Amino acid sequence: MANRWCAKLDLWFENDRSKTRLIRRRHTGPLAIQQPFYPEADGAAHVYLLHPPGGIAGGDRLSIHCHLASTARTLLTTPGAAKFYRSDENLSEQHVHIDVGAGAICEYLPQETIVFSGAHASMKTKVSLAADSIYIGWDLVSLGRPAAGERFHTGNFRQSVEIVREDVPIWFERLNLSGTRMLTAQPFVLAERPIMGTMVYAGPAIENAAERVRGALGEGACAVFSVSQLERIIVCRYLGARMSEGKSLFRRAWEVLRECAMGKRGVAPRIWST
């Protein structure tokens, strides 16, 4: 239908004389980027992914594909919250696929996603890694708008995250939530907490990473934040009631993991402060 957006964005990054450059981009429909920023000494490109309509309506499909050549370094984020609007029946979709080449580093750190009551939304993220590449990615999802007293009573939200290294799956997670009153009322489901988040680190093993993250966040975070360490995967989770709290905890955990894995401090994109 004419009122539905099918938008695509393809980005290619390469390392050129110790600076990551966007060498090619291709887009269809309302997806674009700002020119890359370079606030870090190692030449990492900070890139803002833009969706001018501001929200995803029923029947819309957004597709983003990022390619990082060997030793490229990018941080991808968004200028504001993504919004899945109410839809009678039509599915709203967002697909993100990131290819990270040998020795490359990709950080995919979008701002939060708001799923309005009555939405039928699907988010899929797939990350393909080389043997020695690094990926850190997060998502924070608000079911409804709790600050405005709006809960997610009807609709459906599906999400999947898949990470493969040299074509071998190392992380896969799938979520399918229906917005019923029982879902938010039962403590064994979401414990009436409408905001959830997951951050995944995939890279070289970090000794005592979980303890380092917990130590940085303090005991007060234990009620809403957790961290688990596998062989080459670290997973942080938030389940709470305040988006500002979830973003603050994730940012601190990201700073710790970044310093441990990459040997550099966290340099936040300027857009996060506006």
PyMOL commands that set and color helices and strands:
alter all, ss='L'
color gray80, all
select helices_A, chain A and resi 146-148+181-185+209-217+219-221+243-262+270-273
alter helices_A, ss='H'
color red, helices_A
select strands_A, chain A and resi 6-15+20-28+32-33+45-50+61-68+73-77+82-84+92-100+105-108+113-115+120-129+134-145+150-151+156-165+168-178+195-202+225-229+233-240
alter strands_A, ss='S'
color yellow, strands_A
deselect
rebuild
show_as cartoon
